[in-house]
Every structure is written in structure tokens, then in C-alpha cells.
């Protein structure tokens, strides 16, 4: 049997492998907490607040965002990225914490450390660029950030409490516009 995408290889999570996506969504939400604090949008993004960005897992989707964002954006930003993106992030001289596929599973010690580092950064905003993946959505929710932004992610509420719809501009251009960075 292959390893679970969401959980550490421990007996206590074994039966979660057979749960439906809806059941897993509720399970992660129960652990993260269902409440979602109030924030003022777009004022919450003004002044380049402390931000955690969950990048796309693959290079082809992460690179356009990284290249289009102004360098000023990365001054108060912590990137959460797959280890394969190390070279891309190093080129921007941005702060990041990295994970591997086996480490980014609920119940892994490294997963707990990842959550602790994100909370320790004390972000005011989370930007979630990756595909819907429950352990990373859990980390976004427990980060402590009041404003948690996704793109076309209405079904991820309350993990992400703001869903932007970039119609004519890219995700990077839309975020840079709201942040007021150039």
C-alpha cells in the first residue's frame, strides 16, 4: 500500500486513507478551528504587512509569480515551498522554509515544525497559490493570519477566507497592486 498523501505513516491515521474528501475537509477544519476573524480588505494589505506565501508545488506555476513580484514584496514575506523550488527562491534572495512530499503530511514531526515556524513568523496575511491540499490549507489556517487569500478558492472557506478572481491580470500583478509595491 502506498503512503498517504495527507498523513504520516502511523496506525492512528491508517483509516483516514479510506475517508472521503468531504470527511477529510471536516477533520482538518475541526483541528484548525472553524472561526475566522474579521479583517478589512484591501486595507489589510497596505504597507507590505508580514506575509506567508504558499507557492505552487511545481516550478512552471511558481516561477511566473516569483518573477513578476517586485523585490520590495519579499522584504516582509516568508515563502513556504517545495524543496524543488530552492534555486528559484534563492535567485530572489527571499526567505523561505522548504518541505518535501513526505514531510508535508499531518502527524510528521517536520510538519509540526513547519507549523511552528509559520506561527513564529506571525503573519498578518497568507497568500495561498498552490492547488487545494488539505495539510497546507491547515497550515494556512493555523498561521494566525486574519486575512488568508486564495485564487478561485471559494470552496476552501474557512481555511482561506478571501477568494480573488484575477480576470485580466496575473496573480502576481493583482497582489502587487493591492500591496502597493513596485
Residue pairs with C-beta under 8 A, 6 or more apart in sequence:
1 17
3 9
3 102
3 105
4 13
4 16
4 17
4 105
5 105
5 133
6 16
6 24
6 105
6 106
6 134
6 135
7 13
7 16
7 17
7 105
7 106
7 107
8 105
8 106
8 107
8 108
8 111
10 107
12 107
13 106
13 107
16 24
16 27
19 27
24 134
25 134
28 106
28 134
28 135
28 137
28 138
28 159
29 141
29 158
29 159
31 138
32 138
32 141
32 142
32 159
33 141
33 142
34 158
35 158
36 148
36 157
36 158
36 161
37 146
38 146
39 146
39 147
39 161
41 147
41 162
42 178
44 124
44 125
44 146
44 147
45 125
45 147
45 175
45 178
45 179
45 180
46 178
46 179
46 180
47 180
48 72
48 73
48 75
48 76
48 179
48 180
48 181
49 76
49 123
49 124
49 125
50 76
50 77
50 78
50 121
50 122
50 123
50 124
50 125
51 73
51 76
51 77
51 78
51 123
51 124
51 125
51 126
51 127
52 77
52 78
52 79
52 80
52 118
52 121
52 123
52 125
52 126
52 127
52 140
52 143
52 145
53 77
53 78
53 79
53 80
53 126
53 127
53 129
54 80
54 81
54 126
54 127
54 128
54 129
54 130
54 136
54 139
54 140
55 62
55 65
55 66
55 79
55 80
55 81
55 82
55 85
55 129
55 130
56 62
56 65
56 129
56 130
56 131
57 82
57 84
57 130
57 131
58 82
58 84
59 84
59 85
59 88
61 129
62 81
62 85
62 88
62 129
63 88
64 170
64 172
65 129
65 170
65 171
65 172
66 88
66 89
66 92
66 94
67 172
68 170
68 172
68 173
68 176
69 92
69 172
69 175
69 176
69 181
70 176
70 181
70 182
71 92
71 93
72 181
72 182
73 175
73 176
73 179
73 181
74 92
74 93
74 94
74 95
77 94
77 95
78 95
78 96
78 97
78 118
78 121
78 123
79 89
79 94
79 95
79 96
79 97
80 96
80 97
80 99
80 114
80 118
80 136
80 139
81 89
81 96
81 97
81 98
81 99
82 98
82 99
82 100
82 101
83 98
83 99
83 100
85 96
85 98
86 96
86 98
89 96
97 114
97 117
97 118
99 110
99 111
99 114
102 108
103 110
103 111
103 114
104 110
104 111
104 114
104 133
104 135
104 136
105 111
105 135
106 134
106 135
106 138
111 135
114 139
115 139
115 142
118 139
118 142
118 143
119 142
119 143
119 144
121 143
122 144
123 143
123 144
123 145
124 145
124 146
124 147
125 145
125 146
125 147
125 148
125 149
126 140
126 143
126 145
126 147
126 148
126 149
126 160
127 149
127 150
127 175
128 136
128 137
128 140
128 148
128 149
128 150
128 151
128 153
128 156
128 160
129 151
129 171
130 136
132 153
132 155
132 156
137 156
137 159
137 160
138 159
140 148
140 159
140 160
141 148
141 158
141 159
147 161
147 162
148 159
148 160
148 161
148 162
149 160
149 162
149 163
149 164
149 175
150 156
150 160
150 162
150 163
150 164
151 163
151 164
151 165
151 166
151 171
152 163
152 164
152 165
153 160
153 163
154 163
156 163
157 163
164 171
164 174
166 173
166 174
169 177
176 182
